[in-house]
Amino acid sequence: MPFVQVKGRAVPCKGILFDKDGTLVHFMALWGGWTDYVLRFMEQRLEIMGASFTVPKDKVLGTRHDANGRVIGYDIRGPLAMGTVEETYGLLAWQLYAAGMPWNEAISEVTQITNHAMQEVRQHKPAFPMPGLESFLEKCRLAPVKMAVVTSDQSSGAVEQLEWMGLRSYFTIVVGRDQVRDGKPHPEMTEKACRLLGIRPEDAIVIGDSNGDMQMAKQAGAALAIGLWSGEGDPEHLADADVVISDYNEIDVQR
């Protein structure tokens, strides 16, 4: 059986499950522009209604802004980083509902705004692999180790972004939030991906950038939960990780 070497540990595994945003793809490059667009148009819509966000703008989705209000970062513990599509839509629709818009209209308005934002993203395809990722994926393929993506994004969007980066062929399975009843940190996503790969969760390793990924791995009984943290400071938010790496150059796979 192949094994993964990381931080002095050698762990046998038959499969590796990867989160997508912040784990395979650079988060801000992909979602920074989308978030800017959404918050700007939400703000304009609220102004027309004679209202504003019910909380400071950085608290709506969990973002950091520069002096001009442009999104320059995000809270790794916040809804933008960890929320599902449905949860994000709900948070945004609540702002419109609180300003007096009927809930059904608020959902429709948010859907329109976010769809337009995604159209902008699709024009530029700003998806870039995390440092060292492509080399690591190639080592996994040669080992061979089965690979899957487990993401809170919709499956179709995840596949599309993997294709933008030229990485789709590495992943036998892509499991999005739309394919399971319970999202992260519930173990269902890990369990389903392993079942489709034909392996047991205890023979799989999970790599992710949020503690929800780590908790999902632990609840499923995965062999190892690897946290990826390329930001500044201590990775305190990855409290349930077995080991934390800063990029894929710190991890190896061998036969």
ABEGO torsion letter per residue (X at the ends): XBBBBBGGBBBBBABBBBBABGAABBAAAAAAAAAAAAAAAAAAAAAAAGBBBABBAAAAAGBBBBAAGBBABBBAABAAAABBAAAAAAAAAAAAAAAGBBAAAAAAAAAAAAAAAAAAAAAAGBBBBBBGAAAAAAAAAAOBBBBBBBBABBAAAAAAAAAAAGAAAABABBBBAAABABBOABAAAAAAAAAAAGBBAAABBBBBABAAAAAAAAAAGBABBBBBBABBEBBAABAABABBBABAAABBBBX
